[in-house]
Amino acid sequence: MSSFYIPVSALRRQQERLELLGGNIANINTPGYKTGRMTFLETLGTVTGVTRTTFKQGALEFTGNASDLAIQGNGFFVVRNGEEQLYTRAGAFTIDSNGKLVNSSG
C-alpha cells in the first residue's frame, strides 16, 4: 500500500467534514434543520468517515403565525408530496385555498 494513500484518504474525509460543517453553518437559521456529524475510523490503512444526522431538540421560536407549529421532544410532521409521505420537523405551515394545512412546498 502506498505511503501516500492514508494521508490522501484522511484529507478527503477532512474535506467531507468541512463540507458538512459548511452546510450546518449555512442552515443555522433554517427551521427544522438537523445538523450532521462526522466520525472517523481508521481501518486497514484507510480513513473512513461516517456521517450521521443528529435529531436533538432545537430551540423553539415564537413566530406569531397561528399555523406555525412545533414539536417538543421526539417526532416528525408527516407531509405529502403527491403520493409520497415525507417527514419533517419544520413546522412553518400555511392554509391553502382549499383550507388544507400545507408547508412551503405546498
Contacts in CASP RR format, 6 or more apart in sequence:
PFRMAT RR
TARGET T0000
AUTHOR 0000-0000-0000
METHOD contacts of the structure
MODEL  1
MSSFYIPVSALRRQQERLELLGGNIANINTPGYKTGRMTFLETLGTVTGV
TRTTFKQGALEFTGNASDLAIQGNGFFVVRNGEEQLYTRAGAFTIDSNGK
LVNSSG
1 45 0 8 1.000
5 45 0 8 1.000
5 46 0 8 1.000
6 42 0 8 1.000
6 45 0 8 1.000
6 46 0 8 1.000
6 47 0 8 1.000
9 45 0 8 1.000
9 46 0 8 1.000
9 47 0 8 1.000
10 47 0 8 1.000
12 47 0 8 1.000
13 38 0 8 1.000
13 40 0 8 1.000
13 47 0 8 1.000
13 48 0 8 1.000
13 49 0 8 1.000
16 38 0 8 1.000
16 49 0 8 1.000
16 51 0 8 1.000
17 38 0 8 1.000
17 49 0 8 1.000
20 36 0 8 1.000
20 37 0 8 1.000
20 38 0 8 1.000
20 51 0 8 1.000
24 35 0 8 1.000
24 36 0 8 1.000
27 33 0 8 1.000
30 90 0 8 1.000
31 61 0 8 1.000
31 90 0 8 1.000
31 91 0 8 1.000
31 92 0 8 1.000
32 58 0 8 1.000
32 88 0 8 1.000
32 89 0 8 1.000
32 90 0 8 1.000
32 91 0 8 1.000
33 90 0 8 1.000
34 53 0 8 1.000
34 54 0 8 1.000
34 55 0 8 1.000
34 89 0 8 1.000
35 53 0 8 1.000
35 54 0 8 1.000
36 51 0 8 1.000
36 52 0 8 1.000
36 53 0 8 1.000
36 54 0 8 1.000
37 51 0 8 1.000
37 52 0 8 1.000
37 53 0 8 1.000
37 54 0 8 1.000
38 49 0 8 1.000
38 50 0 8 1.000
38 51 0 8 1.000
38 52 0 8 1.000
39 49 0 8 1.000
39 50 0 8 1.000
39 52 0 8 1.000
40 47 0 8 1.000
40 48 0 8 1.000
40 49 0 8 1.000
40 50 0 8 1.000
41 47 0 8 1.000
41 48 0 8 1.000
41 49 0 8 1.000
41 50 0 8 1.000
42 48 0 8 1.000
55 74 0 8 1.000
57 72 0 8 1.000
57 73 0 8 1.000
60 70 0 8 1.000
60 72 0 8 1.000
61 70 0 8 1.000
63 92 0 8 1.000
65 92 0 8 1.000
67 93 0 8 1.000
67 94 0 8 1.000
67 95 0 8 1.000
67 101 0 8 1.000
68 91 0 8 1.000
68 92 0 8 1.000
68 93 0 8 1.000
69 77 0 8 1.000
69 91 0 8 1.000
69 93 0 8 1.000
70 91 0 8 1.000
71 77 0 8 1.000
71 89 0 8 1.000
71 91 0 8 1.000
75 89 0 8 1.000
76 87 0 8 1.000
76 88 0 8 1.000
76 89 0 8 1.000
77 87 0 8 1.000
77 88 0 8 1.000
77 89 0 8 1.000
77 90 0 8 1.000
77 91 0 8 1.000
77 103 0 8 1.000
78 85 0 8 1.000
78 86 0 8 1.000
78 87 0 8 1.000
79 85 0 8 1.000
79 86 0 8 1.000
79 87 0 8 1.000
79 88 0 8 1.000
79 102 0 8 1.000
79 103 0 8 1.000
79 105 0 8 1.000
80 86 0 8 1.000
81 105 0 8 1.000
88 103 0 8 1.000
90 103 0 8 1.000
91 103 0 8 1.000
92 103 0 8 1.000
92 104 0 8 1.000
93 101 0 8 1.000
93 102 0 8 1.000
93 103 0 8 1.000
94 101 0 8 1.000
94 102 0 8 1.000
94 104 0 8 1.000
95 101 0 8 1.000
95 102 0 8 1.000
96 102 0 8 1.000
96 106 0 8 1.000
END
